[in-house]
């Protein structure tokens, strides 16, 4: 309004301002002058003047004062609001489209607040609201009332990937077509990713009323870390030339401890580099890079073994000739390996260079034309391979005439030479790499040729060991797994004597792939040797189809720790799927960023790939004008206007008394009046904090929970975790209704800070690391709930990642902070004779999605010294706290047919059944206490009955 962020909730009330001129004339009206009748004796009084004279008209200043009072009342009735929430155009439902990818995470709270303001404004006009997150995909869109829409909004959290928006566009267009007068508000992340341009054009074409809201601050991210010879470098990106120019990237180790920090400066550009000048030993300990102060998955880059700078030892069978380096194999090997590895050679004069390099703990050993390896060194080299090392051997005259078992295939003595017996007439080219080869995807230049090679003896398993071959099908590179490591053989020399391969860029790329394998041998690298046994069996059986199928079937590794949208590592959600070993893509909805595979050699998946850039979406090019997220809160001006009207009214009353002469001011009276006016001004303002507390209204949900026993779970704020909790308790409630006399109602999600907990006997609390710690009021309610007989099951869901001898997991640390200050009894692992193991089923433990976690419960009284059974405790004996890590809700959750909704580890219908039985016991234990404590003494009771 006139450039001022001001709006009115009841604008029609402003029409009363039209009556102010009429009020002005009414206030000026004075009684008519009395008619004069001459009376001669009155001449005697002409010289007598009255002491007080009444003016014929009201003073102008008093008129203005009274008009101001009326104006304040009229404006207050119109409901003025400063910085009002934008009101979406249209009369139909409001559709909120929310970008929930990682670029929205840094400003997520402001985005949610902007959406909440629009939902509240729609609720005041009784408009239904529909919410769609772009990660929802082609899911049907439903409209709800404003209160339910707010609950749905609060449950949405940013995803750790940038979702493709186009799958959701069809559902949005269908909703708009069904509601012609609907208005669409797109709270965009502002990035040109996920087909943002096509999505914006589709919205503009479908929506009659479209409003776009975005954050003016640029998004920042990390991309493409490189562990170079002298430093570790990582690219720092931003979506626009705006915001802070400088910043800092931090490097953390596996325990989350800082190793170093590197500053960066954009200098007016959208990309720059942060460099860590650290020793290679420290650089190899880095597992996480993050932009300080930027809380998003894109601002984090995870490093695994593939980013470690490997040490490679080189030993040649030929004497070094310093005057002619181009004739030495070491020259080509060092040139090819030095860009991505630390190349090491034994000092001149060392008697056993292989032993000397193994003492330096190299990751890859390269032997160029080394024939038979002497006995002690041979055993040492074999142990090196079996412990995870990689041996790379190059052929030559010595190897061609030697016999050695440290090669992947049996070699034919001599060799294949151009122009000789068993030879070809022209040099042979390389064949394209097979899909099962680690070299798959590398471009094979036409100019690379081979004139001589060492041949492999025919063998049924030879195809499984071949990583590269010539155009005639003879092997060029073969490999074989030995223990945790492998041995690889190039059937040509490392120099240009037998081939021009060392002169090509392909030689460098092949060696890079091999060095990368040294970081993957612990988890089983994605090479042709993974399926060596399957392929060998298929080759022996002559089954070509099975041979091809075994080669095309990649191994996969499951996620162990994944990032959320804020860049916090935690337990992977149930929707996260395994990745094939050797996965080199960016994170998506199925493959979340994080670590996959065993903890000792995980694979890292990042949000951005090397070479990717960030660019802002050009709304102007699409003919759209976005609004920006605001920081100011709406301010209701009615209390201030009412206070101003009251003060002006008091001033008018005093002025009237003054003009009438009824006011006889004194210093004491003036001082008292001033104090009264000041007090009125203080009281007239907003008094939210001073309002008399009223008893909260009892909600319908509380009434239902008081009448029907229900299981409850604590809402974590993570939509996927909360859905798993709801599904798990719903499945457990169905089982309880079928198998016991208890018929519970549908489970309820509660917030300890807001909801009454006394209606629920059992609370299931899934721990999500990184969430804010509950307030002191909520902790006090939790303590009161446990003190009055309630039981809480805390589930850290980290059984797969927690190690007894390792540091506590983030979930365990968060639980410790939560219980700090709560009166928790002494806990112990559930003993075999505890009542909870016998309340309905006879159980040995409590399993969920996982089986290896330990369940903790209030410790029992100490066993008697004479060895007899423990006495039963007085009272109901129910433990107020039960702590587990087996993800109980995930193990309980099932569809109406009884099939488990989530993958179980190790899996099977038996595990799902045991999980449900454990849940039944826990509920019976909570509701009935120690009524089956006599099961502990059954042996003694039977003996007494016998007597």
PETA-V996806 format. One line per field, one symbol per residue. psi: psi as a letter, one per 30 degrees, with the letter a starting at -180 (. if undefined). burial: b if it has 9 or more other C-alpha atoms within 8 Angstrom, else e. A space follows every 10 residues. Layout:
psi=???
burial=???
This chain:
psi=jhfkiklkfi fffffffffe eeeeeeffkl kkkkkkjkje ffffgffjkk ekkklflkke eeeeeeeeee eeeeeeffhk kkhlkkkkll falkjjjjjg lfffeegeee eeeeeeeeee eeefghklkk kkkfffahkk kkklleeeee eeeffklklg ljlkfeffee eeeeeeefie glkkjjjlfg kilhheeeee eeeefekejk kkklkfklkk lkkikkjaef lkkkkkllfl ilakelakkk klafggkkel kklljehglf kakkkjille eeeffkfkkk kkfjilefgk kkkafffkjk kkkkkkfkkk jefifffkee eeeeeefefg ljkklkkkfk eieeeeeefg hlekkkjjhk bkkldeeeee eeeeefgglk kkkklaeeef glkkghlflk kkkbljkkfa lhllelkklk lkklefkfgk fkkjkffklk fklkkkkkke geeffkfkll fgfkkekllk kjbfalkkkk gllfageflg efflfeeeee eeeeeeffff efgjlilffe geeeeeeeee fgjeeeeeee egjlllklke klkaffgkka kklffklllk kgkgllkaee ilkakkalff ilkkkleklk fllkkkkjee fggkjlllkl fkkkkjfeee eeeeeeeeee eeeeeeeeef gfkikleeee eeeeeeeeee eefflkheff kkklkkkkle eeeefffkkk kllkkffjee eeeeeeeeee eeeeeeeefl fkilaklkkl jffelkfffk fkkkjkkjkf lkklleeeee eeeeeefgfl kkjkjfghef fkkegalkle eeeeeeeefj fkjklkllkj lfgkefggfe ljlfajlbfl fflkkklkkl lkklfgfllk kkllafgkkf kkklggieee fekllffgkk flkljfllee eeeeeeeeee eeeeeeefbh fgfffegeee eeeeee.
burial=eeeeebbbeb bebbeeeeeb eebbeeebee eeeeeeeeee eeeeeeeeee eeeeeeebee ebbebbbbbb bbbbbbbbbb bbbbbeebee ebbbbbbbbb bbbbbbebeb bbebbbbbbb bbbeeebbbb bbbbbebbee bebbbbeebb ebbbbbbbbb bbbbbbbbbb bbbebbeebe bbbbbbbbbe bbebbbbebb bbbbebbbbb bbbbbeebbb bbbbbebbbe bbbbbbbbbb beeebebbbb bbbbeeebbe bbbbebeeeb bbbbbbebeb ebbbebbbbb beebbbbbbb bbbbbbbbbb bbbbbbbeee eeeebebbbb bbbbebbbeb bbbbbbeeee eebbbbbbee ebbbbbbbbb beeeeebbeb bbebbbbbbb bbbbbbebbb bbeeeebbbe bbeebbbbee eebbeebbbb bebbebbbbb eeebeeebbb bbbbbbeeee bbebbbbbbb beeebbbbbb bbbbbbbbbb bbbbbbebbb bbebebbbbb bbbbbbbbbb bbbbbbbbbb bbebbbbbbb eebeebbeeb beeeeebbbb bbbbbbbbbb bbeeebbbbb beeeebbbee bbbbbbbeee bbbbbbbbbe eeebbbbebe ebeeebeebe eeebebbbbb bbbbbbbbbb ebeebebbee eeeeeeeeeb eeeeeebeeb beebbeeeee eeeeeeeeee ebbebeeebb bbbbbbbbbe bbebbbbbbb bbbebbbeee eebbbebbbb ebbeeebebb bbbbbbbbbe eeeeeeebbb bbbebbeebb bbbbbbbbbe ebeeeeebbb bbbbbeebbe ebeeeeebbb eeebbebbbe beeeebbbbb bebebbbbbe eebeeeeeeb eeeeebebeb bbbbbbbbbb bbbbbeeeeb ebebeebeee bbebbbbbbb bbbbbbeebb ebbeebbeee eeeeeee
